[in-house]
Amino acid sequence: MSGGDAGSAARSRRARDLAIVLPVCGILVLMPPFVGLFARADITVAGMPLVVVYLFGMWLALILAALLVSRRLGDENLDTGADR
């Protein structure tokens, strides 16, 4: 194996690992104990309660992270010639 193949294999392994860890992190950040940290009625962001900003912000962050991971995994499948 050449140095480029080893680097590509390591990136592929990291992307697959991230694809496994991402949903677990999503579950953790949306669990009531974490959400409860931001459920304060006295703090608002642009007139919205902090808990709403947190929930929608985490939701958006998880969607964007999933998009990036899926693109990386898709690019690796194209590089290896694997069928979808």
N, C-alpha and C positions, 0 to 999 in steps of 0.2 A: 504494500500500500504506500502510496506517495503521501507527502505531507498535506497536500490539498484534500485528499480523500479522508484523511484522519480528521482534519478540521471540519469537513462537511459532515462526517459521521457524528462528531461531537455536537455540532449545531442541530442536527436532526434529533439527536437524543435529548438535547435541552428543550427543543420545541415540543417534543412528545411529553416530556416531564411537565412542562408548563401547561400543556393541554389537560393533564391530569390534575395538577395543583390548582388551576384557575377556578373550577367549580367549587372545590373545597374552600378556597379563600372567599368566594362569593357567598357561600352558605354562612361562613363565620361572620363576615361583616354585616350580614342582614339578619343575624339572630337578635332576639330581643335584648340580651345584655349589652350588646354594642349599640343598638339603636337607642336604648334607654339613656346612654351617655349623652346623646344629642337631643333628647326630648325635654327641652327646657322652654317653657312658654315665654320667658322674659327675653330671649335672644332671637332676633330676627335678622334675616339677610334679604335686603330689598323688599321688605314687607312680608316675607314668607317665614314661617317658623323654621328654626334650624333643622329640626328633624326632617322636614319635607326636602330641604336642600340636600341634606345628607343622603336620604333614600334615593332621590332621583340622581344625585351625583354619583353614588356608588353604582346604581343601575347603568348609567351611561358609561362609567369607567369599565365595568365588566363587559359591556357590549363591545366597546372599542378594543379591549384586551383580547376578547375572543376573536374579533375580526383580524387583528394582527397575527395571532397564533394560527388561525386557519389559513391565512395567506402564506405564512411561512411554511406550514405543512403542505399546502397545495403546491408551492414552488418546489419543494423537495421531491414531491411525487412526480412532477414534470421533469425534474433533472434526472431522476433515476429511470424514467420511462415507464413507470407503473401506471396501470389503467385505473380509472376512478370507478 
